């Protein structure tokens, strides 16, 4: 899969601190962040999986989003914690490739899932009569599968292309985890322009998702503002119209409270 001409067997990651005290402090900070993320996302996953009341498209996508959050944290943070605790910078060539692949995989899946969740909110607010048709159980499963599959192909494409480049400018990375720009700096071949083209393509896709999200929320707020007032003197933007913004979190918390 990778270019065998490269003599690099490992990489040196960027140390987060020079003194032992700061290294241990960084370890504790990463540990606290990891435990908080594991607890929060674990509660969401458990609530959605165990409660039949939460088996709706919105919470189905929220469960998938929690999985991407857990995956992205577990991909980069444990190695940073290990290096801070044991005062090392080492990561193997294969380990760096695996870390890069899963990081891109979960980040890409999160981007796609956020776009799908925005579409779900757009349909439920602007086209409520078509919600059951456009976002049935089969449609939701297909959209989630498409998001995960697209993320897999994107991560595989970038990882294979990046680690196929010959590397001859050392093995020190200017980041505490493996990322494409830092690896491209070590390349001694013009073939890296191909990877830059792929990065531009992925950036364009991400920009398209962002534009779609912004457009959808503009349409949502327009639909909310056009809701007729029930009484004279009421505010044109009633708080009850915004329940779709906080309903996922409030429903999960209510589930654990009961």
N, C-alpha and C positions, 0 to 999 in steps of 0.2 A: 504494500500500500504506500509506504513512504520511500523516499529516496535513500538508497543504501550508500550513496556516495558521501553522505555527510558523516564526518568522524565524531560528531558530538554525541556523547552518550548520556549527558545530563545537562540541566540548566541551573543557573544560580539566580534565585528570585531576589527581589529587592528587600533588604531588611527593613522592618518597620521602626527599629530603634537601634542605637549603638550601645547603650548601657543595659546591664542585666535587669535593673529595676524597671526600666521602661518596657523591656521585653515582657516581663511578667505582668506589667500593667496592661499591655496590649492583649496578652493572653486572657486575662480576667474580663476585659471589655468584650472581646470576641465571644468568650464563653457566655457572658450575660446576654448578649444580643442573640446568640444561637438558641439559648434556652427559651428566651422570650418568643422568638419566631416559631420554635417547635411547639411551644404551648399554645400560642394563638392559632396557628394553622392546624395543629392537631385537634383543637376544640372544634374548629369549623368543619374539618373532615369528619370527625366523629358525629357531630350533630346532624349533618346532612345525610350521612350514610345510615344513621340509626333511626331518624325520625321520618315517618311517611308524610308528615305534614310539610316537610321541606323538599319533597321530591317534585320540584318544579324546575322549569328551564333555568330560571335565574340562579337558583341554588346549585343546580347541576354544574353550571359554568363556574360558579364561585368555588365549588369543590375542586374543579380542575385548576383554577387559578391558585388555590392554596397549595396544590401539589407542585406547581411550577415554582412557587416561592420557596417551598421546602427544598426542592431540588437545586435551585440556584445557590442557596445558602450552603447546603451540604457539599456542593462541588468545590467551592473556593475557601470557605472559612476553616474547615478542619485542618487543611494543610498549612494555612497561615498560623493557626494555633499551635500546631506541631512544631513549626519552625521557630516560633517565639519561645515556646517552652524549652526546647532542646538547643536553642542558639545555633541554628543551622539555616542554610539557604538552599539546600539541595532539593532538586526534584528530577526524577529520571526523564529521559526522552519520551518513553511510552506514557509515563504518568502525566507529563505535560500535554501530550496529545489527547489523552482521555479527559483531562480536566478541561481543555479547550472545547472539545466536542460537547460535553455535557453542559458546560456553561452556555455555549451558543444554542444548544438544544432547548434548554429551559427558558432562556431569555427570549428566543424567537417564539416559542409556544405561548409565553406570557403576552407578548405583543399581539399575536393572533387572537388569543382568547379575550383580551380586553376589547378588541374590535368587535368580536362576536357578542360580547356582553352589552356593548353599546348598541348594537343592532337589536338585541333583545329588548332593551329599554325603549328604543325608538318605536318598535312595533307595538309594544304594550301601551305606549302613550299616544302615538299618532294613528295607529291602526288597530285598536283593541278588538274590533270585530273579526279581524283576520288572524288574531294571535294564535288561536288553536290550530289553524291551518299552516301558517308559516313556521311555527315553532312547536310542532308536535314532538313526541318522544323520538321518533325516527329521524326527523330533521335535526334535532339537537345532537343526537349521537353521530350523525354524519358530519355536522359542522365541527364537533369536537375532534373526531377522528381526522378530518382534513387539517385541522390546526396542528395536531401532534405530528401527522405525517409530513406536512410542509416544514415544520420545525426540524424534524429528523433529516430531511433531505438538505435543508439549508446548512445545518451543522456539519453533516457529512461532507458536503461539497467544499466548505471552507476549510475544514480540518485536513482533508486529503490534499487539497491544493497547497495549503500553507506548509505542511510538513513534507511535501515533495520537493520544496525548494532547497538548493544547496546552501548550507550555512557556513560562513567562513570568517565572520567578524566577532568571534568569541562566543561565549555562552551565557553572558550576564544579561538578565532581563530587568528593565526599569520599572517593574511592577511586582506586587506581592503575589500575583497569580499569573498564569499563562494567558496572554491575549495576543491577537493577531498583529497589531501595530508593532509591538515590541519584538516579535519574532521576525517580522519583515525587515527590521533594522539590522538583523544579523545576516541577511541574505546577501550573496555576492553575485547574483544573477539578475538580469533584466526580466526574468520570468515573473518577478514579483508584481510587475505591472498587470499581469493577469489576475492576481488576487486583488489588486486595487480595483480592477474593473468589477469583480464580484462583490467587493465591499460597496461600491457605488450602486450596484444593482439592488443589494439588500437594503441600503440606505433609502433608495427610492421607494422600495416596497414599504419600509417603515414609515416613510413620509406619507405615502398613500393611506396607510392605516390611520395615521394621525389626522390627516385631512378628513377622512371619513368620520372619525370620532367627533371632530369639531363640528362638522356639518350636521351630524345626527343630533348633537346636543343643542345646536341652534334651532333645529326643527322642533325638538322637544320643548324648549323654553317658549318658542312661538306658540306651540299648541297649548301650553299651560296658560300663557297670557291671554289667549283667545277664549278661555273658559268663561262663559257668561256669569255675571255677578248674580247671586241669589237674592241679595238684599241691597238696597241703596245704601251707599256709604261704606260698603265693605271694601277691603283693599283689593286691587286688581291682581295681586299675587298671593293668594291665601296660603298659609303654611301647610294646610292639608294637601295641597297640590304637589308638595315636594316629598311626600312619603316614600316615593320610589327611590329617592336618593339614599335614605338611611334604613330602609326596610330590611335589607339583607342582614346587617349587623344586629339590628334590634330583634329580629326574629330568632336569630341564633342565640342571643343572650336570653331571650324569653324562654327558649326551649330548655336551656340549662337551669334557669330559675325555677321552672315548673318541675 
